[in-house]
Structure formats: structure tokens, C-alpha cells
């Protein structure tokens, strides 16, 4: 039996896996903090619920990744403080994120998260880590589909210019 066989949790993580997990965890901690702030600005109940669900998913990811890193003797990145709750109506209009802006920022985060998960999957030699990030990738893709549907329903989807003039074969 070689080093890459047997119980996955007994295999050492290579430096790429350590860096990938540590960096992803740092990003997740930032996402939780940012989304808590967005929740203070959002006015739409459906968008609020989506953000709330995404924070719950991010917290679950945070705990799972922290556990893997701890088990492998890797120090954890610092966590930002929890955000206080506020009433969106108390935030001045010029200082407040509007719902379409928040939705666009979340869409960007989902796309970035999908790429990050794919990269970690591709770099992993430990199957347990690859499978964990496969789950995260699937969850993010589902959140992206929900966000797309919400953007369409609310009229927030901004389309790029449509290419209507396609060349005709000669």
C-alpha cells in the first residue's frame, strides 16, 4: 500500500490542499461578514431569505473546513466580528446598498466560489477533500440557480447586449 491508499483522513494534506482550504476558509469568513451586512440593507423578503440560507451554508462550510484543518495541525485564519442587526429604513438612502446591487454582488461571489471549489477539487489528492468541495460546488450552483430565478422575477437581471445579427452562410 502506498501513501495515497487507505483511509483518506490518515493521508497527509499536501501544501496545495492546505493553501486551498485555508484561503477558501478566509473567503468564507469574509462572505459571512459581508452577507450579514447585506442583510441589514436588503428590503426584499425573498432576497433576505436567500442571503440567510447562504449564510447558514457558509457557516456549515466554515465548521467543516476548520475541522479538517485542525485535524491536520493547520492554524486557522482570524474571524471577523459578528455584525449587529439594524433596520434598513434607518440607513440613509445614499449610504444604503439597494437590492439589485446586493443581488449582483452575491452573483459575483457565487461565480467566484464555483471557480474556487473547482480548483480545490482539481488540486486535491485526498478524495475526502475533493468530495467535500464537490458538495460545496453543487450547493453554490443551486444557490446560483435560485438567484437567477429571483433576479428574473424581480426584474433585476441586467442582460448584456443581445447579438441579433448572426452571419448567414454563403
ABEGO torsion letter per residue (X at the ends): XBAABEBAAABBBBAAAAAAAAAAAAAAAAAAAAAAAAAAABABAAAAAAAAAAAAAAAAAAAAAAAAAAAAGBBBBBBBBBBBBBBAAABBAAABBBAAAAAAAAAAAAAAAAAAAAAAAAABABAAAAAAAAAAAAAAAAAAAAAAAAAAAAGABBBBBBBABBBBBX
